[in-house]
Amino acid sequence: MFSISVVVIACPCALGLATPTAVMVATGVGANNGVLIKGGEALERAQKIKYVIFDKTGTLTQGKASVTDAKVFTGMGRGEFLRWVASAEASSEHPLAKAIVEYARHFHFFDEASATSQTPSKESTISGWLLDVSDFLALPGRGVKCFVDGKQVLVGNRKLMTESGIAIPDQVEHFVVELEESAKTGVLVAFDENIIGVLGIADPLKREAAVVIEGLLKMGVKPVMVTGG
């Protein structure tokens, strides 16, 4: 105690600079690693944090949806099925729609081309493979509805199918449940009031997400995920 008293009396400036210097260094190192800290008070209060709330898309996940499964329940070929679905979704701005169109484009021009030993031209991958669409209608929270070559096409979730009076066969429902249990989104596709296929879409986790969650748990901090779906 006597030694500390001597230091405080003899070196007040050093002690006065110690804390702001430590805060400046800590916030600087944090900024270099993409962590922005408002100031010393926020840094001091951080030790009392009990919960960390994460957004899902783009924070815990990569933020880019991709099609992982495509199953047709009728005799239609997968290539033709994907062409119809992509034609219906091409006018939509939804991230899932873009993932479907990209998957269909890749399948149509690369998977099929490799099977027939043909090299797709650059021009063909840009245009000429989608079908003409009319009466396109985007239904928020449900999916899309349109007409392709005179046939009504619906691409969306169970709610869209139910509202449209389309029955979901047991085998289709079981497949969608399997997708959901694997943390995937099941997108149902119906032509002329009959469900003919399902697409599975997922947004993969970032590789470091599990490490961050594990680290927080070891620190006694409870992670919480807030998501709209």
NUDREN-730438 format. One line per 8 residues: number of its first residue (from 1); their letters; for each residue x negated, y, z of N, C-alpha, C. Coordinates in nm, 4 decimals. Layout:
NUM = a = X Y Z X Y Z X Y Z ~ ...
REM end
This chain:
1 = mfsisvvv = -0.0833 -0.1204 0.0000 0.0000 0.0000 0.0000 -0.0873 0.1263 0.0000 ~ -0.1973 0.1217 0.0825 -0.2885 0.2357 0.0853 -0.3538 0.2561 -0.0522 ~ -0.3915 0.1454 -0.1173 -0.4558 0.1546 -0.2497 -0.3612 0.2156 -0.3516 ~ -0.2361 0.1728 -0.3494 -0.1371 0.2264 -0.4436 -0.1148 0.3743 -0.4174 ~ -0.1102 0.4123 -0.2917 -0.0912 0.5533 -0.2562 -0.2046 0.6389 -0.3119 ~ -0.3263 0.5855 -0.3033 -0.4419 0.6588 -0.3559 -0.4314 0.6749 -0.5072 ~ -0.3904 0.5657 -0.5759 -0.3777 0.5706 -0.7228 -0.2700 0.6702 -0.7642 ~ -0.1571 0.6689 -0.6946 -0.0467 0.7595 -0.7281 -0.0898 0.9054 -0.7114
9 = iacpcalg = -0.1634 0.9340 -0.6031 -0.2058 1.0717 -0.5774 -0.3170 1.1141 -0.6741 ~ -0.4091 1.0215 -0.7012 -0.5260 1.0557 -0.7827 -0.4963 1.0527 -0.9325 ~ -0.4038 0.9674 -0.9753 -0.3814 0.9488 -1.1208 -0.2348 0.9601 -1.1582 ~ -0.1671 1.0700 -1.1248 -0.0248 1.0805 -1.1603 0.0000 1.0841 -1.3107 ~ -0.0927 1.1420 -1.3847 -0.0741 1.1518 -1.5301 -0.0770 1.0142 -1.5958 ~ -0.1712 0.9311 -1.5487 -0.1818 0.7955 -1.6047 -0.0533 0.7173 -1.5834 ~ 0.0026 0.7297 -1.4630 0.1275 0.6588 -1.4342 0.2427 0.7172 -1.5133 ~ 0.2409 0.8500 -1.5315 0.3483 0.9141 -1.6067 0.3469 0.8765 -1.7533
17 = latptavm = 0.2291 0.8445 -1.8049 0.2176 0.8060 -1.9462 0.2386 0.6565 -1.9685 ~ 0.2238 0.5786 -1.8641 0.2271 0.4327 -1.8805 0.3610 0.3840 -1.9349 ~ 0.4693 0.4304 -1.8724 0.6014 0.3822 -1.9147 0.6377 0.4251 -2.0567 ~ 0.6302 0.5546 -2.0923 0.6638 0.5912 -2.2303 0.5727 0.5272 -2.3343 ~ 0.4459 0.5049 -2.2976 0.3545 0.4380 -2.3910 0.3987 0.2941 -2.4145 ~ 0.4361 0.2253 -2.3058 0.4821 0.0870 -2.3187 0.6097 0.0792 -2.4021 ~ 0.7019 0.1740 -2.3799 0.8264 0.1768 -2.4559 0.7988 0.2032 -2.6036 ~ 0.7080 0.2982 -2.6300 0.6752 0.3316 -2.7684 0.6150 0.2119 -2.8417
25 = vatgvgan = 0.5247 0.1419 -2.7748 0.4617 0.0250 -2.8364 0.5653 -0.0850 -2.8604 ~ 0.6523 -0.1086 -2.7606 0.7527 -0.2148 -2.7728 0.8510 -0.1869 -2.8856 ~ 0.8985 -0.0619 -2.8931 0.9943 -0.0285 -2.9990 0.9273 -0.0305 -3.1358 ~ 0.7999 0.0053 -3.1400 0.7270 0.0009 -3.2671 0.7086 -0.1404 -3.3176 ~ 0.6699 -0.2297 -3.2270 0.6536 -0.3707 -3.2646 0.7884 -0.4288 -3.3071 ~ 0.8942 -0.3919 -3.2340 1.0274 -0.4405 -3.2704 1.0689 -0.3935 -3.4083 ~ 1.0424 -0.2650 -3.4384 1.0787 -0.2104 -3.5699 1.0059 -0.2828 -3.6813 ~ 0.8793 -0.3173 -3.6588 0.8028 -0.3902 -3.7610 0.8611 -0.5282 -3.7881
33 = ngvlikgg = 0.9348 -0.5804 -3.6907 0.9972 -0.7128 -3.7060 1.1465 -0.7036 -3.7358 ~ 1.1925 -0.5833 -3.7708 1.3317 -0.5659 -3.8100 1.4287 -0.5498 -3.6947 ~ 1.3769 -0.5280 -3.5709 1.4626 -0.5080 -3.4548 1.4547 -0.3614 -3.4137 ~ 1.5664 -0.2908 -3.4235 1.5691 -0.1485 -3.3922 1.6218 -0.1278 -3.2499 ~ 1.5433 -0.0614 -3.1666 1.5787 -0.0359 -3.0260 1.5962 0.1146 -3.0087 ~ 1.7083 0.1539 -2.9529 1.7428 0.2961 -2.9444 1.6483 0.3742 -2.8542 ~ 1.6038 0.3146 -2.7464 1.5146 0.3857 -2.6555 1.4830 0.3041 -2.5331 ~ 1.4145 0.3691 -2.4380 1.3723 0.2988 -2.3182 1.4869 0.2466 -2.2342
41 = ealeraqk = 1.5951 0.3218 -2.2272 1.7091 0.2792 -2.1465 1.7710 0.1509 -2.2023 ~ 1.7853 0.1486 -2.3337 1.8417 0.0286 -2.3970 1.7502 -0.0909 -2.3765 ~ 1.6207 -0.0667 -2.3834 1.5244 -0.1748 -2.3636 1.5307 -0.2281 -2.2216 ~ 1.5475 -0.1380 -2.1257 1.5551 -0.1789 -1.9854 1.6832 -0.2570 -1.9567 ~ 1.7942 -0.2147 -2.0190 1.9225 -0.2811 -1.9954 1.9318 -0.4161 -2.0671 ~ 1.8427 -0.4394 -2.1624 1.8490 -0.5635 -2.2402 1.8310 -0.6865 -2.1532 ~ 1.7594 -0.6729 -2.0402 1.7372 -0.7885 -1.9535 1.8660 -0.8364 -1.8866 ~ 1.9693 -0.7525 -1.8883 2.0954 -0.7886 -1.8244 2.1962 -0.8498 -1.9233
49 = ikyvifdk = 2.1552 -0.8651 -2.0470 2.2454 -0.9188 -2.1493 2.2828 -1.0637 -2.1171 ~ 2.4124 -1.0924 -2.1200 2.4616 -1.2281 -2.0947 2.5172 -1.2943 -2.2205 ~ 2.5603 -1.2112 -2.3166 2.6178 -1.2648 -2.4399 2.5570 -1.1928 -2.5597 ~ 2.5395 -1.2658 -2.6692 2.4999 -1.2071 -2.7973 2.6042 -1.2495 -2.8996 ~ 2.6683 -1.1520 -2.9612 2.7749 -1.1797 -3.0577 2.7203 -1.1686 -3.1990 ~ 2.7350 -1.2752 -3.2760 2.6851 -1.2802 -3.4129 2.7998 -1.2755 -3.5131 ~ 2.7801 -1.2027 -3.6204 2.8649 -1.2198 -3.7370 2.8188 -1.3483 -3.8055 ~ 2.9047 -1.4111 -3.8820 2.8663 -1.5369 -3.9451 2.8013 -1.5151 -4.0812
57 = tgtltqgk = 2.8769 -1.4639 -4.1756 2.8306 -1.4538 -4.3133 2.7175 -1.3528 -4.3273 ~ 2.6041 -1.4003 -4.3755 2.4896 -1.3133 -4.3974 2.4035 -1.2922 -4.2744 ~ 2.4532 -1.3348 -4.1577 2.3755 -1.3220 -4.0343 2.3250 -1.4588 -3.9913 ~ 2.4174 -1.5492 -3.9639 2.3791 -1.6862 -3.9332 2.3660 -1.7698 -4.0600 ~ 2.4383 -1.7299 -4.1637 2.4325 -1.8030 -4.2905 2.3560 -1.7216 -4.3943 ~ 2.3309 -1.7814 -4.5077 2.2547 -1.7146 -4.6125 2.3343 -1.6055 -4.6828 ~ 2.4652 -1.6060 -4.6636 2.5474 -1.5008 -4.7221 2.5795 -1.5221 -4.8684 ~ 2.5490 -1.6391 -4.9213 2.5791 -1.6691 -5.0613 2.6461 -1.8053 -5.0693
65 = asvtdakv = 2.7742 -1.8035 -5.1015 2.8500 -1.9284 -5.1104 2.8101 -2.0073 -5.2344 ~ 2.8183 -2.1382 -5.2240 2.7877 -2.2241 -5.3380 2.8773 -2.3474 -5.3337 ~ 2.9108 -2.3970 -5.4511 2.9962 -2.5159 -5.4619 2.9129 -2.6399 -5.4326 ~ 2.9610 -2.7223 -5.3417 2.8896 -2.8449 -5.3050 2.9613 -2.9713 -5.3531 ~ 3.0933 -2.9608 -5.3746 3.1717 -3.0774 -5.4160 3.2739 -3.0347 -5.5214 ~ 3.2989 -3.1235 -5.6145 3.4029 -3.1014 -5.7147 3.4646 -3.2373 -5.7476 ~ 3.5897 -3.2561 -5.7055 3.6552 -3.3857 -5.7239 3.7850 -3.3686 -5.8006 ~ 3.8001 -3.4476 -5.9058 3.9204 -3.4440 -5.9892 4.0041 -3.5666 -5.9559
73 = ftgmgrge = 4.1343 -3.5464 -5.9339 4.2229 -3.6560 -5.8946 4.3081 -3.7069 -6.0105 ~ 4.2789 -3.6602 -6.1307 4.3522 -3.7073 -6.2495 4.2512 -3.7584 -6.3518 ~ 4.2998 -3.7870 -6.4725 4.2114 -3.8377 -6.5762 4.1329 -3.7303 -6.6494 ~ 4.1496 -3.6039 -6.6130 4.0779 -3.4955 -6.6792 3.9282 -3.5033 -6.6495 ~ 3.8465 -3.4779 -6.7504 3.7021 -3.4782 -6.7314 3.6582 -3.3640 -6.6414 ~ 3.5479 -3.3843 -6.5702 3.5018 -3.2809 -6.4778 3.4644 -3.1520 -6.5503 ~ 3.4024 -3.1650 -6.6685 3.3643 -3.0460 -6.7438 3.4844 -2.9618 -6.7834 ~ 3.5895 -3.0271 -6.8306 3.7102 -2.9552 -6.8704 3.7797 -2.8945 -6.7480
81 = flrwvasa = 3.7807 -2.9703 -6.6395 3.8395 -2.9212 -6.5145 3.7703 -2.7927 -6.4696 ~ 3.6384 -2.7933 -6.4698 3.5626 -2.6760 -6.4269 3.5809 -2.5591 -6.5221 ~ 3.5971 -2.5871 -6.6510 3.6203 -2.4799 -6.7472 3.7516 -2.4069 -6.7163 ~ 3.8552 -2.4826 -6.6850 3.9852 -2.4228 -6.6548 3.9787 -2.3433 -6.5239 ~ 3.9148 -2.4001 -6.4242 3.9054 -2.3311 -6.2954 3.8241 -2.2027 -6.3093 ~ 3.7124 -2.2103 -6.3784 3.6284 -2.0922 -6.3966 3.7006 -1.9849 -6.4758 ~ 3.7801 -2.0244 -6.5741 3.8568 -1.9275 -6.6530 3.9543 -1.8523 -6.5637 ~ 4.0175 -1.9256 -6.4704 4.1126 -1.8622 -6.3795 4.0424 -1.7693 -6.2805
89 = eassehpl = 3.9228 -1.8067 -6.2366 3.8534 -1.7306 -6.1332 3.7643 -1.6194 -6.1886 ~ 3.7431 -1.6162 -6.3180 3.6487 -1.5202 -6.3768 3.6898 -1.3751 -6.3529 ~ 3.8198 -1.3500 -6.3376 3.8677 -1.2127 -6.3179 3.8695 -1.1716 -6.1714 ~ 3.8363 -1.2641 -6.0818 3.8405 -1.2346 -5.9386 3.7059 -1.1821 -5.8898 ~ 3.7102 -1.0914 -5.7915 3.5880 -1.0356 -5.7324 3.5498 -1.1080 -5.6032 ~ 3.6259 -1.2073 -5.5634 3.6003 -1.2775 -5.4380 3.4690 -1.3573 -5.4478 ~ 3.3890 -1.3590 -5.3404 3.2631 -1.4340 -5.3425 3.2797 -1.5815 -5.3756 ~ 3.3892 -1.6432 -5.3288 3.4119 -1.7842 -5.3595 3.4389 -1.8036 -5.5088
97 = akaiveya = 3.5085 -1.7062 -5.5686 3.5370 -1.7138 -5.7117 3.4077 -1.7063 -5.7923 ~ 3.3183 -1.6183 -5.7512 3.1898 -1.6060 -5.8212 3.1086 -1.7342 -5.8086 ~ 3.1158 -1.7980 -5.6927 3.0443 -1.9239 -5.6731 3.0995 -2.0325 -5.7654 ~ 3.2320 -2.0348 -5.7817 3.2955 -2.1348 -5.8684 3.2553 -2.1127 -6.0143 ~ 3.2592 -1.9880 -6.0584 3.2236 -1.9572 -6.1971 3.0780 -1.9934 -6.2239 ~ 2.9898 -1.9617 -6.1306 2.8477 -1.9927 -6.1484 2.8244 -2.1433 -6.1536 ~ 2.8933 -2.2170 -6.0676 2.8797 -2.3627 -6.0670 2.9299 -2.4226 -6.1983 ~ 3.0449 -2.3739 -6.2450 3.1018 -2.4248 -6.3695 3.0115 -2.3929 -6.4878
105 = rhfhffde = 2.9532 -2.2722 -6.4877 2.8636 -2.2328 -6.5966 2.7409 -2.3237 -6.5987 ~ 2.6856 -2.3487 -6.4817 2.5677 -2.4354 -6.4745 2.6012 -2.5769 -6.5216 ~ 2.7155 -2.6289 -6.4766 2.7550 -2.7644 -6.5173 2.7783 -2.7721 -6.6677 ~ 2.8467 -2.6727 -6.7208 2.8857 -2.6766 -6.8613 2.7658 -2.6652 -6.9549 ~ 2.6684 -2.5844 -6.9170 2.5588 -2.5572 -7.0098 2.4291 -2.6281 -6.9769 ~ 2.4204 -2.6904 -6.8610 2.2973 -2.7584 -6.8265 2.3200 -2.9069 -6.8005 ~ 2.4162 -2.9391 -6.7139 2.4415 -3.0796 -6.6853 2.4914 -3.1543 -6.8093 ~ 2.5910 -3.0927 -6.8775 2.6442 -3.1576 -6.9974 2.5420 -3.1570 -7.1095
113 = asatsqtp = 2.4653 -3.0474 -7.1215 2.3660 -3.0391 -7.2275 2.2570 -3.1438 -7.2096 ~ 2.2159 -3.1657 -7.0840 2.1126 -3.2656 -7.0587 2.1634 -3.4051 -7.0906 ~ 2.2946 -3.4266 -7.0701 2.3522 -3.5581 -7.0983 2.3578 -3.5852 -7.2477 ~ 2.3710 -3.4779 -7.3268 2.3790 -3.4941 -7.4726 2.2500 -3.4559 -7.5420 ~ 2.1441 -3.4273 -7.4615 2.0126 -3.3907 -7.5146 2.0188 -3.2683 -7.6034 ~ 2.1008 -3.1709 -7.5683 2.1098 -3.0465 -7.6412 2.0624 -2.9334 -7.5519 ~ 1.9958 -2.8355 -7.6123 1.9493 -2.7200 -7.5378 2.0454 -2.6052 -7.5606 ~ 2.1107 -2.5544 -7.4571 2.2074 -2.4460 -7.4748 2.1380 -2.3165 -7.5154
121 = skestisg = 2.1995 -2.2441 -7.6074 2.1435 -2.1165 -7.6488 2.1750 -2.0102 -7.5458 ~ 2.0959 -1.9042 -7.5457 2.1171 -1.7962 -7.4497 2.2516 -1.7302 -7.4725 ~ 2.2935 -1.7166 -7.5989 2.4206 -1.6509 -7.6289 2.5384 -1.7333 -7.5806 ~ 2.5267 -1.8676 -7.5921 2.6399 -1.9522 -7.5536 2.6634 -1.9513 -7.4038 ~ 2.5577 -1.9244 -7.3247 2.5755 -1.9238 -7.1799 2.6432 -1.7969 -7.1319 ~ 2.6529 -1.6984 -7.2171 2.7117 -1.5714 -7.1768 2.8587 -1.5635 -7.2142 ~ 2.8950 -1.6111 -7.3292 3.0340 -1.6002 -7.3722 3.0740 -1.7220 -7.4541 ~ 3.2041 -1.7340 -7.4748 3.2537 -1.8372 -7.5643 3.2941 -1.9667 -7.4979
129 = wlldvsdf = 3.2751 -1.9789 -7.3693 3.3107 -2.1064 -7.3056 3.4325 -2.0950 -7.2150 ~ 3.4714 -1.9726 -7.1787 3.5902 -1.9552 -7.0958 3.7161 -1.9470 -7.1811 ~ 3.8270 -1.9927 -7.1255 3.9546 -1.9912 -7.1953 4.0260 -1.8583 -7.1720 ~ 4.1195 -1.8260 -7.2607 4.1952 -1.7013 -7.2481 4.2938 -1.7110 -7.1317 ~ 4.2980 -1.6038 -7.0509 4.3822 -1.5999 -6.9317 4.4823 -1.4861 -6.9441 ~ 4.6057 -1.5101 -6.8980 4.7085 -1.4063 -6.8980 4.7798 -1.4046 -6.7631 ~ 4.8430 -1.2914 -6.7323 4.9209 -1.2757 -6.6086 4.8388 -1.3113 -6.4844 ~ 4.7149 -1.2657 -6.4807 4.6290 -1.2945 -6.3648 4.6787 -1.2183 -6.2428
137 = lalpgrgv = 4.6845 -1.2870 -6.1292 4.7299 -1.2253 -6.0052 4.6460 -1.2768 -5.8885 ~ 4.5788 -1.1839 -5.8196 4.5013 -1.2200 -5.7008 4.5897 -1.2059 -5.5781 ~ 4.5935 -1.3101 -5.4968 4.6771 -1.3120 -5.3772 4.5858 -1.3164 -5.2550 ~ 4.5640 -1.2020 -5.1888 4.4723 -1.1952 -5.0746 4.5046 -1.2987 -4.9670 ~ 4.4010 -1.3687 -4.9222 4.4188 -1.4686 -4.8178 4.4743 -1.5999 -4.8661 ~ 4.5007 -1.6108 -4.9970 4.5576 -1.7338 -5.0494 4.4825 -1.7874 -5.1711 ~ 4.4575 -1.7021 -5.2717 4.3886 -1.7482 -5.3916 4.4289 -1.6680 -5.5132 ~ 4.4310 -1.7328 -5.6284 4.4683 -1.6643 -5.7528 4.5709 -1.7473 -5.8282
145 = kcfvdgkq = 4.6477 -1.6761 -5.9107 4.7494 -1.7405 -5.9939 4.7416 -1.6775 -6.1324 ~ 4.7492 -1.7600 -6.2360 4.7438 -1.7070 -6.3722 4.7956 -1.8141 -6.4695 ~ 4.7931 -1.7777 -6.5969 4.8306 -1.8727 -6.7028 4.7113 -1.8896 -6.7958 ~ 4.6777 -2.0149 -6.8242 4.5691 -2.0474 -6.9162 4.6257 -2.1378 -7.0248 ~ 4.6217 -2.0889 -7.1487 4.6791 -2.1644 -7.2616 4.8232 -2.2059 -7.2353 ~ 4.8988 -2.1160 -7.1727 5.0403 -2.1421 -7.1495 5.0701 -2.2251 -7.0271 ~ 4.9670 -2.2716 -6.9565 4.9872 -2.3517 -6.8364 4.9577 -2.2676 -6.7124 ~ 5.0440 -2.2808 -6.6117 5.0203 -2.2075 -6.4879 4.9083 -2.2743 -6.4084
153 = vlvgnrkl = 4.8134 -2.1935 -6.3670 4.6986 -2.2436 -6.2912 4.6945 -2.1716 -6.1567 ~ 4.6852 -2.2482 -6.0495 4.6720 -2.1924 -5.9153 4.5428 -2.2448 -5.8537 ~ 4.4649 -2.1541 -5.7984 4.3401 -2.1903 -5.7321 4.3392 -2.1221 -5.5961 ~ 4.3412 -2.2014 -5.4888 4.3445 -2.1386 -5.3577 4.3570 -2.2383 -5.2449 ~ 4.4115 -2.1927 -5.1334 4.4199 -2.2762 -5.0139 4.5565 -2.3442 -5.0014 ~ 4.5774 -2.4123 -4.8912 4.7033 -2.4839 -4.8685 4.8223 -2.3873 -4.8705 ~ 4.8020 -2.2693 -4.8125 4.9121 -2.1732 -4.8031 4.9638 -2.1352 -4.9410 ~ 4.8723 -2.1175 -5.0362 4.9131 -2.0840 -5.1725 4.9956 -2.1963 -5.2332
161 = mtesgiai = 4.9518 -2.3198 -5.2113 5.0235 -2.4338 -5.2681 5.1618 -2.4479 -5.2044 ~ 5.1680 -2.4313 -5.0735 5.2955 -2.4442 -5.0029 5.3940 -2.3374 -5.0465 ~ 5.3477 -2.2130 -5.0554 5.4346 -2.1035 -5.0974 5.4830 -2.1206 -5.2407 ~ 5.4052 -2.1918 -5.3216 5.4421 -2.2134 -5.4617 5.5241 -2.3402 -5.4800 ~ 5.5551 -2.4086 -5.3692 5.6368 -2.5285 -5.3771 5.5643 -2.6493 -5.4326 ~ 5.4316 -2.6522 -5.4187 5.3524 -2.7631 -5.4712 5.3144 -2.8573 -5.3569 ~ 5.3510 -2.9834 -5.3707 5.3211 -3.0826 -5.2682 5.1742 -3.1217 -5.2731 ~ 5.1155 -3.1438 -5.1547 4.9752 -3.1844 -5.1465 4.9704 -3.3341 -5.1164
169 = pdqvehfv = 4.9273 -3.4174 -5.2121 4.9213 -3.5624 -5.1895 4.8295 -3.5964 -5.0725 ~ 4.8545 -3.7109 -5.0117 4.7771 -3.7526 -4.8955 4.6277 -3.7630 -4.9258 ~ 4.5916 -3.8176 -5.0406 4.4501 -3.8347 -5.0722 4.3801 -3.7001 -5.0881 ~ 4.4533 -3.6015 -5.1387 4.3974 -3.4673 -5.1513 4.3795 -3.4056 -5.0130 ~ 4.4813 -3.4199 -4.9291 4.4745 -3.3657 -4.7935 4.3587 -3.4285 -4.7157 ~ 4.3403 -3.5579 -4.7290 4.2318 -3.6260 -4.6586 4.0957 -3.5736 -4.7050 ~ 4.0829 -3.5493 -4.8353 3.9562 -3.4990 -4.8886 3.9277 -3.3574 -4.8373 ~ 4.0312 -3.2737 -4.8313 4.0151 -3.1369 -4.7810 3.9759 -3.1390 -4.6337
177 = veleesak = 4.0371 -3.2270 -4.5566 4.0034 -3.2392 -4.4143 3.8575 -3.2808 -4.3975 ~ 3.8111 -3.3724 -4.4806 3.6711 -3.4147 -4.4756 3.5775 -3.2975 -4.5028 ~ 3.6152 -3.2134 -4.5991 3.5340 -3.0953 -4.6299 3.5293 -3.0010 -4.5101 ~ 3.6456 -2.9780 -4.4505 3.6541 -2.8856 -4.3370 3.5750 -2.9375 -4.2172 ~ 3.5748 -3.0681 -4.1972 3.4983 -3.1257 -4.0865 3.3487 -3.1143 -4.1103 ~ 3.3103 -3.0907 -4.2351 3.1691 -3.0699 -4.2702 3.1362 -2.9224 -4.2843 ~ 3.2231 -2.8368 -4.2288 3.2028 -2.6905 -4.2310 3.2050 -2.6346 -4.3733 ~ 3.2887 -2.6931 -4.4566 3.3042 -2.6450 -4.5937 3.4467 -2.5942 -4.6146
185 = tgvlvafd = 3.4641 -2.5097 -4.7140 3.5964 -2.4579 -4.7487 3.6520 -2.5382 -4.8654 ~ 3.7715 -2.5914 -4.8469 3.8349 -2.6676 -4.9533 3.9243 -2.5788 -5.0384 ~ 3.8979 -2.5747 -5.1690 3.9764 -2.4943 -5.2630 4.0565 -2.5891 -5.3519 ~ 4.1887 -2.5805 -5.3429 4.2755 -2.6680 -5.4203 4.3067 -2.6058 -5.5562 ~ 4.3179 -2.6912 -5.6565 4.3452 -2.6458 -5.7926 4.4686 -2.7186 -5.8450 ~ 4.5659 -2.6424 -5.8937 4.6892 -2.7019 -5.9459 4.7160 -2.6523 -6.0872 ~ 4.7568 -2.7442 -6.1749 4.7998 -2.7114 -6.3105 4.9459 -2.7507 -6.3234 ~ 5.0287 -2.6561 -6.3659 5.1703 -2.6862 -6.3882 5.2332 -2.7591 -6.2684
193 = eniigvlg = 5.2134 -2.7037 -6.1494 5.2768 -2.7506 -6.0255 5.2290 -2.8871 -5.9788 ~ 5.1117 -2.9297 -6.0264 5.0534 -3.0555 -5.9802 4.9074 -3.0326 -5.9423 ~ 4.8699 -3.0718 -5.8225 4.7302 -3.0578 -5.7806 4.6462 -3.1616 -5.8532 ~ 4.5421 -3.1141 -5.9198 4.4594 -3.2074 -5.9974 4.3165 -3.2183 -5.9454 ~ 4.2756 -3.1261 -5.8575 4.1386 -3.1339 -5.8096 4.1127 -3.0429 -5.6912 ~ 3.9963 -3.0626 -5.6304 3.9549 -2.9833 -5.5142 3.8069 -2.9497 -5.5272 ~ 3.7727 -2.8284 -5.4887 3.6332 -2.7853 -5.4856 3.5922 -2.7624 -5.3401 ~ 3.4731 -2.8048 -5.3047 3.4189 -2.7798 -5.1721 3.3129 -2.6716 -5.1796
201 = iadplkre = 3.3256 -2.5681 -5.0980 3.2332 -2.4549 -5.1021 3.1757 -2.4317 -4.9632 ~ 3.0461 -2.4055 -4.9567 2.9805 -2.3838 -4.8282 2.8833 -2.2668 -4.8381 ~ 2.8599 -2.2054 -4.7238 2.7590 -2.0997 -4.7113 2.6531 -2.1543 -4.6167 ~ 2.5410 -2.2039 -4.6689 2.4415 -2.2724 -4.5847 2.3856 -2.1832 -4.4742 ~ 2.3525 -2.2459 -4.3620 2.2906 -2.1738 -4.2515 2.1485 -2.1315 -4.2879 ~ 2.1067 -2.0184 -4.2329 1.9667 -1.9794 -4.2453 1.8814 -2.0770 -4.1645 ~ 1.7614 -2.1020 -4.2118 1.6754 -2.1990 -4.1450 1.6423 -2.1577 -4.0019 ~ 1.6298 -2.0264 -3.9788 1.5911 -1.9805 -3.8455 1.7085 -1.9652 -3.7508
209 = aavviegl = 1.8327 -1.9821 -3.7989 1.9500 -1.9608 -3.7141 1.9502 -2.0546 -3.5936 ~ 1.9225 -2.1820 -3.6164 1.9237 -2.2793 -3.5067 1.8165 -2.2470 -3.4033 ~ 1.6999 -2.1996 -3.4493 1.5908 -2.1667 -3.3574 1.6298 -2.0487 -3.2687 ~ 1.6954 -1.9482 -3.3285 1.7386 -1.8302 -3.2527 1.8415 -1.8685 -3.1466 ~ 1.9389 -1.9494 -3.1860 2.0428 -1.9913 -3.0910 1.9825 -2.0719 -2.9765 ~ 1.8920 -2.1616 -3.0111 1.8269 -2.2432 -2.9079 1.7466 -2.1553 -2.8117 ~ 1.6783 -2.0543 -2.8661 1.6002 -1.9642 -2.7828 1.6870 -1.8842 -2.6872 ~ 1.8006 -1.8373 -2.7360 1.8922 -1.7616 -2.6505 1.9469 -1.8479 -2.5371
217 = lkmgvkpv = 1.9823 -1.9711 -2.5689 2.0343 -2.0618 -2.4665 1.9307 -2.0885 -2.3575 ~ 1.8042 -2.1019 -2.3978 1.6982 -2.1242 -2.3002 1.6794 -2.0023 -2.2098 ~ 1.7120 -1.8845 -2.2628 1.7005 -1.7612 -2.1845 1.8232 -1.7364 -2.0978 ~ 1.9208 -1.8246 -2.1079 2.0421 -1.8077 -2.0295 2.1416 -1.7127 -2.0944 ~ 2.1236 -1.6841 -2.2224 2.2152 -1.5961 -2.2956 2.3101 -1.6818 -2.3784 ~ 2.4382 -1.6537 -2.3697 2.5374 -1.7332 -2.4410 2.5676 -1.6720 -2.5775 ~ 2.5400 -1.7417 -2.6880 2.5706 -1.6896 -2.8215 2.7183 -1.7091 -2.8560 ~ 2.7768 -1.6111 -2.9223 2.9166 -1.6159 -2.9639 2.9229 -1.5794 -3.1119
225 = mvtgg = 2.9999 -1.6550 -3.1900 3.0150 -1.6258 -3.3314 3.1513 -1.5659 -3.3588 ~ 3.1551 -1.4533 -3.4270 3.2793 -1.3894 -3.4656 3.2907 -1.3999 -3.6179 ~ 3.3978 -1.4592 -3.6657 3.4140 -1.4793 -3.8092 3.5604 -1.4696 -3.8475 ~ 3.5825 -1.4340 -3.9714 3.7201 -1.4213 -4.0187 3.7754 -1.5504 -4.0745 ~ 3.6965 -1.6545 -4.0836 3.7467 -1.7785 -4.1409 3.6725 -1.8990 -4.0905
REM end
